[in-house]
Amino acid sequence: MLFVSTILQYKMASSFVNKDDINRALETLKNGGLILYPTDTIWGIGCDATNPEAIEKVYALKGRDKSKSMLVLLHTDNQLAAYVNDIPEVAYELIEASDRPLTIIYSNAKNIAQNALAEDGSIGIRVVNHTFCQQLLQRFRKPIISTSANISGEPSALTFDDITDTIKEGVDYIVEYGQNDHQQGKPSLIMKLDPSGKFEFLRK
């Protein structure tokens, strides 16, 4: 019984989100800064997805080719219509049915900074199921950029301890939540969805 109690206490502690942590991350985003934060997949670098200057900082920090688009996070699929034109009904079915984090690339994005989009105007969006991200997104009320917390070309950081000092020193705020979670994260599924409803997996 003591062992079970210890496990439950650990789970409760790991799911607790400090309000100050949320507030500091929120303030950083509002001021055009970069955050380092845990997601439903791996640790990521984030910023306001509607702020082109903030997105430029992400490209610079990662040394990322600007021809490569970013992806954004939302806390509910009810927000999709605000950022994508012509959403096929199957999109909602796919999100609900997926038992793994799912990033869907949609055509004809809107209300997102141009430099976050692919050359064809598409954008990758993931609706997150993650305690910290959901609370932050609900408070921020806008999409947040999420890109792996590594220099482009280097391996993705699967835990907080894997993140290099270059990345940690290059952001404006490092989220406290999840730093002690040593379980390795996994990248999401990636699917490209056509307005007609046709889709294909780009990463399984």
Secondary structure as UniProt FT lines:
FT   HELIX           2..15
FT   HELIX           19..30
FT   TURN            31..32
FT   STRAND          35..37
FT   STRAND          44..46
FT   TURN            49..50
FT   HELIX           52..62
FT   TURN            66..67
FT   STRAND          71..74
FT   HELIX           77..79
FT   HELIX           80..83
FT   HELIX           90..97
FT   STRAND          102..106
FT   HELIX           114..116
FT   TURN            119..120
FT   STRAND          123..127
FT   HELIX           131..140
FT   STRAND          144..148
FT   TURN            152..153
FT   HELIX           160..162
FT   HELIX           165..170
FT   STRAND          173..174
FT   TURN            177..180
FT   STRAND          189..193
FT   TURN            195..196
FT   STRAND          199..203
//
